[in-house]
Amino acid sequence: MDKQEETIVKTARKTIQIEKESLETLLDKSITSDFIAATKHIFNTKGRVVLTGIGKSAIVAQKIVATLNSTGTPSIFMHAADAIHGDLGMIQENDTVLCLSKSGETPEVKVLVPLIRNLGNVLIGMVSKKTSFLGQQADYILWTPISKEADPNNLAPTASTTVQMAMGDALATALLALRGFTHQDFARFHPGGALGKQLYLRVKDIYVKNEQPKVQLDESLRNVILEMTSKRLGATAVLDKEQHLKGIITDGDLRRMLTTRKNVAHIKAKDIMSAHPKTIQYDELAVNALTLMRTQSINQLVVLHDRKYMGIVHLHDLIQEGFV
């Protein structure tokens, strides 16, 4: 390792070490009676949480807004500089304001805080110095102490933003626990995510995008191959005259047939089908289809509505939906 590489490794490790120590201090000292009271206030209020800050604290505030909203606590972001030029009108009567500031002494914060106090809204300060202007003016303090920043010059917001982020997560998850926020609630707010899909997407939402390959029991091998080729699912259902499912033929069944039989001219669908195909009801959760495919080491399932054949759901369908 050359000198440049040594500098990279040494600096990176020191940065992580300082941030780790800052988080340990947060854990040991900052889950206080004020944290409890602030959390209970937000839980019981009818209004939103309005997060504000300046500089890097403003960026952290935006992340906390996203986390709160996604876990059931209505929140908005208001930039501290814009607030004193008109955006203060965003704050409604029952809203709680959470102001993030490392020092608690920035000019914008010192102008904004008295305006919030005049509105009568509850003010929570997330601040490193309890004795700062923000710390003294806040109804509750979320204390984010740090001894120094992690950069070599002790200037760039690093450890301070790390502990702010962690405190925001602690607040959000504490509120989540109080609300009894469930997987189903999370899915409701994240319908496009993989977890959301696992909790609401059903087989009937997927299989309808596919063709419906099917042949009769006495269908010729040629017609079986044509059906499988045209429908492009690597399988076809085998039905009787009443359209009841009797079996399935897959690409694997065709390969096994070709290796074991010399004369295939008179083979019918019923001669090579698997008589007990794995099935799933059309209204089952799609994630259950994936579980069944994995446990049975198969790539497709026959979809039924009660006993009626509806189609086929393939592993590729679930991959496209982000389940794998």
KEVEXBA-464895 format. One record per residue: residue number from 1; chain; x, z, y of N, C-alpha, C in turn. Coordinates in steps of 0.05 Angstrom, whole numbers, plus 5000, padded with zeros to 4 digits. Example, Ala and Ser with C-alpha at 12.3 -4.5 7.8 and 13.67 -1.06 7.14 Angstrom:
PT/nr/kette/n.x/n.z/n.y/ca.x/ca.z/ca.y/c.x/c.z/c.y
PT/1/A/5264/5156/4886/5246/5156/4910/5264/5156/4934
PT/2/A/5257/5142/4955/5273/5143/4979/5258/5157/5001
This chain:
PT/nr/kette/n.x/n.z/n.y/ca.x/ca.z/ca.y/c.x/c.z/c.y
PT/1/A/5017/5000/4976/5000/5000/5000/5018/5000/5025
PT/2/A/5013/4980/5043/5029/4979/5067/5018/4998/5088
PT/3/A/5033/4999/5111/5026/5018/5132/4998/5013/5143
PT/4/A/4990/4987/5146/4964/4980/5157/4942/4990/5138
PT/5/A/4946/4985/5112/4927/4994/5092/4925/5024/5091
PT/6/A/4947/5038/5094/4947/5067/5095/4930/5078/5118
PT/7/A/4933/5064/5141/4918/5072/5165/4888/5068/5160
PT/8/A/4880/5046/5148/4852/5041/5142/4840/5063/5124
PT/9/A/4854/5068/5102/4845/5088/5083/4843/5116/5095
PT/10/A/4864/5123/5109/4866/5150/5121/4843/5154/5141
PT/11/A/4839/5134/5158/4818/5136/5179/4790/5137/5167
PT/12/A/4786/5119/5148/4759/5119/5135/4753/5145/5121
PT/13/A/4772/5155/5106/4767/5180/5092/4763/5204/5111
PT/14/A/4778/5204/5133/4775/5225/5153/4747/5224/5166
PT/15/A/4738/5200/5172/4712/5196/5184/4690/5207/5166
PT/16/A/4691/5200/5140/4671/5210/5121/4673/5240/5118
PT/17/A/4697/5251/5118/4700/5280/5115/4688/5295/5139
PT/18/A/4692/5285/5164/4681/5297/5187/4651/5296/5187
PT/19/A/4640/5273/5179/4611/5271/5178/4599/5288/5156
PT/20/A/4613/5291/5133/4605/5308/5112/4604/5337/5122
PT/21/A/4624/5346/5136/4625/5373/5146/4602/5378/5167
PT/22/A/4596/5357/5183/4575/5360/5202/4548/5363/5188
PT/23/A/4544/5349/5166/4519/5351/5151/4517/5378/5137
PT/24/A/4540/5389/5128/4539/5415/5116/4532/5437/5136
PT/25/A/4542/5433/5161/4534/5452/5182/4504/5450/5188
PT/26/A/4494/5425/5189/4466/5420/5193/4449/5435/5172
PT/27/A/4458/5432/5147/4444/5444/5124/4443/5475/5127
PT/28/A/4466/5486/5135/4469/5515/5135/4455/5528/5160
PT/29/A/4454/5514/5182/4447/5527/5207/4421/5516/5221
PT/30/A/4412/5493/5213/4392/5479/5230/4363/5479/5220
PT/31/A/4359/5488/5196/4331/5490/5187/4321/5517/5194
PT/32/A/4314/5520/5220/4308/5545/5233/4278/5549/5236
PT/33/A/4271/5571/5248/4243/5577/5255/4232/5555/5274
PT/34/A/4249/5545/5292/4240/5524/5309/4234/5498/5294
PT/35/A/4251/5492/5274/4245/5468/5258/4219/5471/5243
PT/36/A/4214/5495/5232/4188/5500/5218/4165/5497/5237
PT/37/A/4167/5510/5261/4145/5510/5280/4140/5481/5290
PT/38/A/4161/5466/5295/4158/5438/5305/4145/5421/5284
PT/39/A/4152/5425/5259/4140/5409/5237/4111/5416/5234
PT/40/A/4104/5442/5235/4076/5450/5233/4060/5439/5256
PT/41/A/4072/5440/5280/4057/5429/5303/4051/5400/5300
PT/42/A/4070/5384/5291/4066/5355/5287/4045/5351/5266
PT/43/A/4047/5366/5245/4027/5364/5222/3999/5369/5231
PT/44/A/3995/5388/5249/3969/5397/5257/3958/5382/5282
PT/45/A/3975/5368/5296/3966/5354/5320/3949/5329/5313
PT/46/A/3932/5321/5332/3916/5297/5328/3929/5273/5340
PT/47/A/3950/5277/5355/3964/5255/5369/3987/5244/5353
PT/48/A/4002/5226/5366/4025/5213/5354/4050/5228/5362
PT/49/A/4072/5220/5349/4098/5229/5357/4111/5207/5373
PT/50/A/4118/5213/5398/4132/5193/5416/4161/5200/5416
PT/51/A/4178/5183/5404/4207/5188/5404/4221/5173/5426
PT/52/A/4239/5187/5439/4253/5175/5461/4283/5183/5461
PT/53/A/4299/5168/5475/4327/5174/5477/4341/5152/5492
PT/54/A/4367/5154/5495/4383/5134/5510/4408/5127/5493
PT/55/A/4417/5103/5495/4442/5095/5480/4438/5096/5450
PT/56/A/4458/5106/5436/4456/5107/5407/4434/5125/5397
PT/57/A/4428/5146/5412/4406/5164/5405/4379/5148/5405
PT/58/A/4377/5129/5422/4352/5113/5423/4350/5096/5397
PT/59/A/4373/5086/5388/4372/5070/5363/4364/5088/5339
PT/60/A/4376/5112/5338/4368/5131/5317/4338/5137/5319
PT/61/A/4328/5141/5344/4300/5147/5348/4282/5125/5336
PT/62/A/4290/5100/5339/4275/5078/5329/4274/5079/5298
PT/63/A/4296/5086/5286/4296/5089/5257/4278/5111/5248
PT/64/A/4278/5134/5262/4261/5156/5255/4232/5148/5258
PT/65/A/4225/5133/5278/4198/5123/5282/4189/5108/5257
PT/66/A/4207/5090/5248/4200/5074/5224/4196/5091/5200
PT/67/A/4212/5112/5196/4210/5130/5173/4184/5146/5175
PT/68/A/4178/5157/5199/4153/5172/5202/4129/5155/5197
PT/69/A/4128/5131/5208/4105/5114/5204/4101/5107/5174
PT/70/A/4122/5102/5161/4120/5094/5132/4113/5117/5114
PT/71/A/4115/5141/5124/4108/5165/5108/4084/5180/5118
PT/72/A/4068/5167/5135/4042/5178/5142/4040/5193/5168
PT/73/A/4061/5193/5185/4060/5206/5211/4061/5185/5233
PT/74/A/4039/5179/5247/4038/5159/5267/4058/5164/5290
PT/75/A/4075/5144/5296/4096/5148/5315/4101/5123/5331
PT/76/A/4112/5126/5355/4120/5103/5371/4147/5109/5385
PT/77/A/4161/5089/5394/4186/5092/5408/4182/5086/5437
PT/78/A/4194/5102/5454/4194/5098/5483/4223/5102/5493
PT/79/A/4235/5081/5504/4262/5083/5514/4262/5100/5539
PT/80/A/4281/5119/5540/4282/5138/5562/4285/5125/5589
PT/81/A/4301/5104/5590/4305/5090/5615/4280/5075/5624
PT/82/A/4266/5063/5605/4242/5048/5612/4219/5067/5618
PT/83/A/4220/5091/5607/4198/5111/5611/4196/5118/5641
PT/84/A/4218/5120/5655/4217/5128/5683/4212/5104/5701
PT/85/A/4207/5081/5689/4200/5057/5704/4174/5045/5695
PT/86/A/4156/5062/5685/4129/5053/5678/4120/5059/5650
PT/87/A/4139/5060/5631/4130/5064/5603/4121/5092/5597
PT/88/A/4122/5110/5616/4112/5137/5612/4082/5137/5605
PT/89/A/4069/5115/5613/4040/5112/5608/4034/5109/5578
PT/90/A/4055/5105/5562/4050/5104/5533/4041/5131/5522
PT/91/A/4049/5153/5535/4043/5179/5524/4014/5187/5529
PT/92/A/4000/5193/5508/3972/5201/5510/3969/5231/5509
PT/93/A/3945/5241/5513/3940/5270/5518/3951/5287/5495
PT/94/A/3945/5280/5470/3952/5297/5447/3979/5290/5434
PT/95/A/3993/5272/5446/4019/5263/5435/4040/5285/5438
PT/96/A/4059/5286/5419/4082/5303/5420/4106/5286/5426
PT/97/A/4123/5294/5444/4147/5278/5451/4171/5291/5438
PT/98/A/4186/5274/5423/4211/5283/5411/4234/5268/5424
PT/99/A/4250/5282/5439/4272/5270/5454/4299/5276/5441
PT/100/A/4314/5254/5435/4340/5256/5422/4362/5253/5443
PT/101/A/4381/5272/5443/4403/5270/5461/4425/5289/5451
PT/102/A/4449/5278/5448/4471/5294/5438/4477/5317/5458
PT/103/A/4481/5309/5483/4489/5329/5503/4465/5344/5515
PT/104/A/4442/5330/5516/4419/5341/5530/4422/5341/5560
PT/105/A/4442/5326/5570/4448/5327/5599/4449/5299/5611
PT/106/A/4442/5278/5597/4444/5251/5608/4425/5248/5631
PT/107/A/4432/5232/5652/4415/5229/5676/4386/5221/5669
PT/108/A/4383/5202/5651/4356/5192/5645/4339/5215/5633
PT/109/A/4351/5231/5615/4337/5253/5602/4329/5274/5623
PT/110/A/4347/5279/5642/4342/5300/5662/4320/5291/5682
PT/111/A/4317/5265/5685/4294/5255/5701/4269/5255/5685
PT/112/A/4270/5247/5659/4247/5244/5642/4234/5270/5635
PT/113/A/4250/5290/5628/4239/5315/5617/4219/5329/5636
PT/114/A/4225/5332/5662/4205/5344/5680/4179/5328/5681
PT/115/A/4180/5302/5679/4156/5285/5679/4139/5291/5655
PT/116/A/4152/5294/5632/4137/5301/5608/4125/5328/5610
PT/117/A/4140/5347/5621/4129/5374/5625/4105/5374/5643
PT/118/A/4105/5357/5664/4083/5355/5682/4058/5344/5668
PT/119/A/4062/5327/5648/4039/5315/5634/4026/5336/5615
PT/120/A/4041/5357/5609/4030/5378/5592/4034/5373/5562
PT/121/A/4049/5352/5554/4053/5347/5526/4075/5366/5514
PT/122/A/4072/5372/5489/4092/5388/5475/4118/5372/5473
PT/123/A/4140/5384/5480/4166/5371/5480/4184/5383/5459
PT/124/A/4194/5367/5440/4214/5375/5421/4240/5362/5428
PT/125/A/4262/5378/5429/4288/5367/5435/4306/5367/5410
PT/126/A/4316/5344/5403/4337/5342/5382/4363/5340/5397
PT/127/A/4378/5362/5397/4401/5364/5415/4423/5380/5401
PT/128/A/4448/5374/5409/4471/5388/5397/4477/5414/5412
PT/129/A/4469/5416/5437/4474/5440/5453/4448/5453/5461
PT/130/A/4443/5477/5450/4419/5491/5456/4417/5499/5485
PT/131/A/4440/5504/5498/4440/5513/5526/4438/5490/5546
PT/132/A/4436/5466/5536/4435/5442/5554/4408/5442/5568
PT/133/A/4406/5423/5587/4381/5420/5602/4357/5415/5583
PT/134/A/4361/5396/5565/4340/5390/5546/4334/5414/5528
PT/135/A/4355/5427/5519/4351/5450/5501/4334/5472/5515
PT/136/A/4339/5477/5540/4325/5498/5555/4296/5490/5562
PT/137/A/4291/5464/5565/4265/5455/5573/4246/5450/5549
PT/138/A/4257/5446/5525/4241/5439/5502/4224/5462/5492
PT/139/A/4201/5456/5481/4184/5477/5468/4197/5485/5442
PT/140/A/4208/5465/5428/4221/5470/5402/4247/5455/5402
PT/141/A/4268/5466/5389/4294/5453/5387/4299/5446/5358
PT/142/A/4305/5420/5353/4317/5412/5327/4347/5410/5332
PT/143/A/4361/5430/5323/4389/5433/5330/4407/5416/5312
PT/144/A/4423/5399/5325/4441/5381/5310/4470/5386/5319
PT/145/A/4481/5408/5311/4508/5415/5321/4530/5398/5308
PT/146/A/4550/5391/5324/4574/5379/5313/4598/5390/5328
PT/147/A/4621/5392/5315/4645/5402/5328/4660/5379/5341
PT/148/A/4658/5355/5330/4672/5332/5341/4660/5307/5328
PT/149/A/4664/5285/5343/4657/5259/5332/4678/5250/5311
PT/150/A/4671/5231/5295/4689/5223/5273/4710/5203/5281
PT/151/A/4707/5190/5304/4727/5170/5311/4753/5184/5321
PT/152/A/4776/5171/5320/4801/5184/5327/4802/5194/5356
PT/153/A/4786/5183/5374/4786/5192/5402/4764/5212/5408
PT/154/A/4748/5219/5389/4726/5238/5393/4707/5228/5415
PT/155/A/4701/5202/5414/4684/5191/5435/4660/5176/5424
PT/156/A/4664/5159/5405/4642/5142/5395/4622/5159/5380
PT/157/A/4596/5155/5385/4575/5169/5370/4577/5162/5340
PT/158/A/4586/5181/5324/4589/5177/5295/4577/5201/5281
PT/159/A/4591/5223/5282/4580/5247/5269/4554/5256/5282
PT/160/A/4552/5252/5308/4527/5261/5322/4503/5244/5313
PT/161/A/4506/5218/5310/4484/5202/5301/4478/5206/5272
PT/162/A/4499/5213/5256/4494/5219/5228/4476/5243/5225
PT/163/A/4482/5264/5240/4465/5288/5237/4437/5284/5249
PT/164/A/4435/5268/5270/4409/5261/5281/4392/5246/5260
PT/165/A/4405/5228/5246/4390/5212/5226/4381/5231/5203
PT/166/A/4399/5249/5195/4392/5267/5173/4369/5286/5182
PT/167/A/4371/5296/5207/4350/5314/5217/4323/5299/5218
PT/168/A/4324/5274/5226/4299/5258/5227/4287/5255/5199
PT/169/A/4305/5250/5179/4295/5247/5152/4284/5274/5142
PT/170/A/4297/5296/5149/4287/5322/5141/4259/5327/5152
PT/171/A/4255/5320/5177/4229/5323/5190/4208/5306/5176
PT/172/A/4215/5281/5172/4196/5262/5159/4188/5271/5131
PT/173/A/4207/5280/5116/4201/5287/5088/4186/5314/5086
PT/174/A/4192/5332/5106/4177/5357/5107/4147/5351/5113
PT/175/A/4143/5333/5132/4115/5326/5138/4102/5311/5115
PT/176/A/4118/5295/5101/4108/5281/5077/4098/5301/5057
PT/177/A/4114/5322/5052/4106/5342/5032/4081/5357/5041
PT/178/A/4079/5364/5067/4055/5377/5077/4030/5360/5073
PT/179/A/4033/5334/5077/4010/5316/5075/4002/5310/5046
PT/180/A/4019/5318/5027/4014/5310/4999/4016/5280/4996
PT/181/A/4034/5268/5010/4038/5239/5010/4046/5230/4982
PT/182/A/4031/5211/4970/4035/5203/4942/4048/5175/4940
PT/183/A/4054/5167/4916/4064/5140/4911/4043/5120/4920
PT/184/A/4017/5126/4915/3996/5108/4923/3995/5105/4953
PT/185/A/3999/5127/4968/4000/5125/4997/4023/5108/5007
PT/186/A/4046/5112/4994/4070/5096/5001/4064/5066/4996
PT/187/A/4051/5060/4974/4045/5032/4968/4026/5020/4989
PT/188/A/4007/5037/4999/3988/5027/5019/4002/5019/5044
PT/189/A/4024/5033/5051/4039/5027/5076/4061/5006/5071
PT/190/A/4067/5000/5045/4088/4982/5038/4078/4961/5018
PT/191/A/4056/4947/5025/4044/4929/5005/4062/4906/4997
PT/192/A/4082/4899/5014/4099/4877/5008/4124/4885/4992
PT/193/A/4129/4910/4990/4153/4920/4976/4150/4921/4946
PT/194/A/4172/4923/4932/4171/4924/4903/4156/4948/4892
PT/195/A/4160/4972/4905/4145/4995/4896/4115/4991/4901
PT/196/A/4108/4980/4924/4080/4975/4930/4067/4957/4909
PT/197/A/4081/4936/4902/4071/4918/4882/4066/4931/4855
PT/198/A/4084/4949/4848/4081/4963/4822/4056/4980/4821
PT/199/A/4047/4988/4845/4024/5007/4846/3998/4993/4851
PT/200/A/3998/4967/4858/3973/4954/4864/3970/4926/4851
PT/201/A/3992/4912/4846/3990/4884/4836/3981/4885/4807
PT/202/A/3962/4868/4800/3951/4868/4773/3956/4841/4760
PT/203/A/3953/4840/4734/3958/4816/4719/3941/4793/4729
PT/204/A/3916/4799/4736/3898/4778/4745/3907/4765/4772
PT/205/A/3925/4779/4786/3936/4768/4811/3958/4748/4806
PT/206/A/3968/4748/4781/3992/4733/4775/3986/4709/4756
PT/207/A/3972/4715/4734/3969/4694/4714/3954/4670/4724
PT/208/A/3936/4673/4744/3920/4651/4754/3937/4629/4767
PT/209/A/3962/4636/4773/3979/4615/4785/3990/4596/4764
PT/210/A/3987/4604/4739/3998/4587/4717/3976/4569/4705
PT/211/A/3985/4550/4690/3967/4533/4674/3956/4551/4651
PT/212/A/3937/4540/4636/3924/4555/4615/3928/4540/4588
PT/213/A/3952/4542/4577/3957/4526/4552/3941/4537/4529
PT/214/A/3928/4518/4514/3912/4526/4491/3909/4502/4473
PT/215/A/3909/4507/4447/3904/4487/4426/3885/4499/4406
PT/216/A/3873/4481/4390/3855/4490/4368/3871/4495/4343
PT/217/A/3859/4510/4324/3873/4517/4300/3884/4493/4285
PT/218/A/3868/4471/4284/3875/4448/4269/3889/4426/4286
PT/219/A/3899/4434/4309/3913/4415/4327/3939/4406/4313
PT/220/A/3946/4381/4317/3970/4370/4306/3995/4381/4319
PT/221/A/4017/4380/4306/4042/4390/4318/4049/4374/4343
PT/222/A/4043/4348/4342/4049/4331/4366/4033/4342/4390
PT/223/A/4008/4348/4386/3991/4357/4408/4000/4385/4418
PT/224/A/4009/4402/4399/4020/4428/4406/4043/4425/4424
PT/225/A/4062/4408/4417/4086/4404/4433/4079/4392/4460
PT/226/A/4060/4373/4461/4052/4361/4487/4039/4382/4505
PT/227/A/4023/4400/4493/4010/4421/4509/4030/4440/4521
PT/228/A/4049/4448/4504/4069/4467/4513/4087/4454/4534
PT/229/A/4094/4429/4531/4111/4415/4550/4097/4411/4577
PT/230/A/4072/4403/4576/4057/4398/4601/4051/4423/4617
PT/231/A/4047/4445/4603/4039/4470/4617/4064/4487/4624
PT/232/A/4086/4481/4613/4112/4492/4621/4114/4523/4621
PT/233/A/4102/4535/4601/4104/4564/4598/4119/4573/4573
PT/234/A/4128/4553/4557/4142/4560/4533/4125/4572/4511
PT/235/A/4099/4568/4514/4081/4579/4494/4053/4567/4498
PT/236/A/4037/4569/4477/4008/4562/4479/3992/4580/4462
PT/237/A/3968/4587/4472/3949/4602/4455/3936/4584/4435
PT/238/A/3929/4595/4412/3915/4581/4391/3887/4593/4389
PT/239/A/3866/4577/4393/3839/4586/4393/3822/4574/4371
PT/240/A/3801/4588/4363/3782/4576/4343/3760/4561/4359
PT/241/A/3740/4551/4345/3720/4535/4358/3703/4551/4377
PT/242/A/3702/4577/4374/3687/4595/4392/3704/4604/4415
PT/243/A/3728/4593/4417/3748/4599/4438/3758/4628/4437
PT/244/A/3758/4639/4413/3770/4665/4409/3799/4662/4402
PT/245/A/3815/4680/4412/3844/4679/4407/3850/4684/4378
PT/246/A/3866/4667/4366/3874/4670/4338/3904/4673/4335
PT/247/A/3919/4664/4355/3948/4666/4353/3962/4654/4377
PT/248/A/3988/4653/4375/4005/4641/4396/4027/4626/4383
PT/249/A/4035/4604/4396/4059/4589/4387/4078/4589/4411
PT/250/A/4103/4596/4405/4124/4597/4426/4146/4577/4419
PT/251/A/4164/4573/4438/4187/4556/4433/4202/4566/4409
PT/252/A/4204/4592/4406/4218/4604/4383/4204/4597/4356
PT/253/A/4178/4596/4356/4163/4589/4332/4170/4560/4324
PT/254/A/4171/4542/4344/4178/4514/4339/4206/4511/4327
PT/255/A/4225/4526/4339/4253/4524/4329/4255/4534/4300
PT/256/A/4241/4557/4295/4242/4568/4268/4229/4549/4248
PT/257/A/4208/4535/4256/4194/4516/4239/4213/4493/4232
PT/258/A/4228/4483/4252/4245/4460/4247/4269/4467/4229
PT/259/A/4277/4492/4229/4299/4500/4212/4291/4506/4183
PT/260/A/4265/4511/4179/4256/4519/4152/4240/4497/4138
PT/261/A/4230/4477/4152/4213/4457/4140/4225/4429/4144
PT/262/A/4225/4414/4123/4236/4387/4124/4215/4367/4132
PT/263/A/4191/4371/4121/4169/4352/4127/4150/4365/4146
PT/264/A/4148/4355/4171/4131/4367/4192/4108/4349/4200
PT/265/A/4104/4327/4185/4085/4307/4193/4056/4318/4193
PT/266/A/4050/4336/4174/4023/4345/4171/4019/4374/4180
PT/267/A/4038/4385/4195/4036/4413/4203/4014/4415/4225
PT/268/A/3998/4436/4223/3978/4442/4243/3986/4467/4258
PT/269/A/3972/4472/4280/3978/4495/4297/3976/4521/4280
PT/270/A/3956/4523/4264/3951/4547/4248/3974/4553/4229
PT/271/A/3989/4532/4222/4011/4536/4202/4036/4549/4214
PT/272/A/4039/4548/4240/4064/4558/4252/4059/4580/4273
PT/273/A/4034/4586/4278/4028/4606/4299/4034/4634/4290
PT/274/A/4039/4651/4309/4041/4680/4303/4012/4691/4306
PT/275/A/4003/4703/4284/3974/4709/4283/3966/4734/4299
PT/276/A/3985/4750/4307/3979/4774/4321/3994/4776/4348
PT/277/A/3987/4759/4367/4002/4758/4392/3998/4784/4408
PT/278/A/4018/4790/4424/4016/4813/4442/3999/4804/4466
PT/279/A/3979/4821/4472/3960/4814/4493/3959/4836/4514
PT/280/A/3947/4829/4537/3943/4849/4558/3917/4841/4572
PT/281/A/3902/4861/4581/3877/4856/4595/3883/4847/4623
PT/282/A/3866/4829/4634/3872/4816/4659/3873/4835/4683
PT/283/A/3859/4859/4680/3859/4877/4703/3879/4900/4700
PT/284/A/3897/4897/4681/3919/4917/4678/3939/4913/4701
PT/285/A/3953/4935/4708/3974/4933/4728/3997/4914/4717
PT/286/A/4007/4898/4735/4028/4879/4727/4053/4893/4717
PT/287/A/4059/4917/4727/4082/4932/4718/4079/4940/4689
PT/288/A/4054/4944/4680/4050/4950/4651/4056/4926/4634
PT/289/A/4051/4902/4645/4059/4878/4630/4089/4876/4626
PT/290/A/4104/4883/4647/4133/4883/4646/4142/4903/4625
PT/291/A/4131/4927/4625/4139/4948/4606/4134/4938/4578
PT/292/A/4111/4926/4573/4104/4916/4546/4124/4894/4537
PT/293/A/4130/4876/4555/4149/4855/4549/4176/4866/4542
PT/294/A/4185/4886/4556/4211/4899/4551/4211/4913/4524
PT/295/A/4191/4928/4519/4190/4944/4494/4188/4926/4469
PT/296/A/4175/4903/4473/4171/4884/4450/4191/4862/4450
PT/297/A/4209/4861/4470/4230/4840/4472/4217/4812/4471
PT/298/A/4197/4808/4487/4184/4782/4489/4183/4773/4518
PT/299/A/4177/4747/4522/4177/4735/4549/4150/4729/4560
PT/300/A/4129/4732/4544/4102/4725/4554/4081/4742/4539
PT/301/A/4059/4745/4553/4036/4759/4541/4011/4742/4545
PT/302/A/3993/4743/4525/3968/4730/4527/3949/4748/4543
PT/303/A/3936/4736/4563/3918/4751/4581/3890/4748/4571
PT/304/A/3876/4771/4568/3848/4771/4558/3830/4785/4578
PT/305/A/3805/4776/4579/3784/4791/4593/3765/4800/4571
PT/306/A/3767/4825/4563/3755/4835/4538/3767/4819/4515
PT/307/A/3752/4800/4503/3763/4784/4481/3768/4755/4489
PT/308/A/3759/4748/4514/3761/4721/4523/3789/4714/4532
PT/309/A/3799/4691/4523/3826/4682/4531/3825/4672/4560
PT/310/A/3844/4683/4576/3845/4676/4605/3870/4660/4612
PT/311/A/3892/4664/4598/3917/4650/4605/3941/4665/4595
PT/312/A/3964/4659/4606/3989/4672/4598/4004/4682/4623
PT/313/A/4015/4706/4621/4033/4716/4642/4061/4716/4630
PT/314/A/4080/4705/4645/4107/4702/4636/4126/4721/4650
PT/315/A/4148/4728/4638/4168/4745/4650/4178/4733/4676
PT/316/A/4180/4707/4678/4189/4694/4703/4170/4700/4726
PT/317/A/4144/4703/4720/4124/4710/4741/4130/4737/4753
PT/318/A/4138/4756/4736/4143/4783/4745/4170/4784/4760
PT/319/A/4189/4767/4752/4215/4766/4766/4210/4755/4794
PT/320/A/4193/4734/4797/4187/4723/4823/4173/4743/4841
PT/321/A/4158/4761/4830/4145/4782/4846/4163/4805/4853
PT/322/A/4188/4805/4843/4207/4825/4850/4207/4850/4833
PT/323/A/4194/4848/4809/4193/4871/4791/4220/4875/4776
PT/324/A/4236/4854/4774/4261/4856/4759/4284/4850/4778
